[in-house]
């Protein structure tokens, strides 16, 4: 399933490889529920499309994109000229974070129904957002670990989860330890 954390993890790794060091040239929208981030780096232009379609959010990296002359709106003007330092996924959620050289972050929330892209400063304050609905609780995503490696479930972590969920099935225990494992 495309909306599974493991798939988004692979997307984050591919985006990190392709966009690390790239400079943001423009961010705009010209279609409902779609945002485009045009970057330049490594001697080439690349375009990251982000769809916030309610049932199927996605990210797609393309070599080029034709911007419409009409019905196009510039977004996130403070990010223009900023360099992408890294692209990482939250270890326990479907949030992809693009760390910028300025210390700010672009967070792509890849949740069905509530997909969004927001710009935050180093303290987690929301500076700008694509969709106007509120992001999930700030503390929840600011405290997450962001890394593209596959997290290992240790024996102690599994035993602790099993002992605190005595009546639970193994499926429920695994879901408590790593929600993305079970879909």
Order of alpha helices (4+ residues) and beta strands (2+ residues): alpha-beta-beta-beta-beta-beta-beta-beta-beta-beta-beta-alpha-alpha-alpha
